[in-house]
């Protein structure tokens, strides 16, 4: 059995300045398993950055912000896989 303490989690260097500190992550249950996702507010900001990237391009600070959001998405995906795997082995 894998223990959460022995799993290598990605390391986040920093959070985007625009990311709300409250309500940034939503938790839902899917088949009794908690699933962690970015909130609708965070998803709206990501979509706005992606839209701007496609149309006019992003400033360096915005590119960095989008990179931070990508890291958070990777982190949440990893967390969801670990939780799902832990619950499947029990």
Secondary structure, DSSP 4 states (H G I P E B T S, - for coil): ---GGGS-PPPP----TTS-SSS-EEEEEETTEEEEEE-HHHHHHHHHHHHHHHHT---HHHHHHHHHHHHHHHHHHHHHHHHHHHHHH-
